[in-house]
Amino acid sequence: MALSFLPGGQGEMVVIGIIAGADLSFVVSHHLMRLFTVILFARLIGKGLIRHR
């Protein structure tokens, strides 16, 4: 579980998952959800900050 929250790119996540013997589909899906969540919230927060100026 902790592997899916490590910083790094998708390639690095796969390599570390292979070395650690983790379930790659779990690590990759959590990493992608984390990326999408960060992008979504960054956009929403950015729009909110622009609106308040």
C-alpha positions in Angstrom: 0.0 0.0 0.0 2.8 2.5 0.9 4.3 2.0 -2.6 1.3 3.6 -4.2 1.9 6.9 -2.4 5.6 7.3 -3.0 6.7 10.3 -5.1 7.9 9.7 -8.6 6.7 9.0 -12.2 4.8 6.1 -13.5 7.9 4.3 -14.7 9.6 4.6 -11.3 6.4 3.3 -9.6 6.4 0.2 -11.8 10.1 -0.5 -11.3 9.8 -0.2 -7.5 6.7 -2.3 -7.5 8.5 -5.1 -9.5 11.5 -5.0 -7.1 9.2 -5.0 -4.0 7.0 -7.8 -5.4 3.9 -5.7 -5.1 0.7 -5.9 -7.0 1.4 -3.7 -10.0 -2.2 -3.0 -10.9 -2.9 -1.8 -7.3 0.2 0.5 -7.3 -0.4 1.9 -10.7 -4.1 2.6 -10.2 -3.5 4.3 -6.9 -0.7 6.4 -8.4 -2.9 7.5 -11.3 -5.8 8.3 -8.9 -3.4 10.4 -6.9 -2.3 12.3 -10.0 -5.8 12.9 -11.2 -6.9 14.1 -7.7 -4.0 16.6 -7.5 -4.7 17.9 -11.0 -8.4 18.3 -10.3 -7.9 20.0 -6.9 -5.2 22.3 -8.2 -7.5 23.5 -11.0 -10.4 24.1 -8.5 -8.2 25.9 -6.0 -6.7 28.0 -8.8 -10.1 29.0 -10.1 -11.1 29.9 -6.5 -8.0 32.1 -6.0 -8.5 33.9 -9.3 -12.2 34.6 -8.5 -11.3 36.2 -5.1 -8.8 38.7 -6.6 
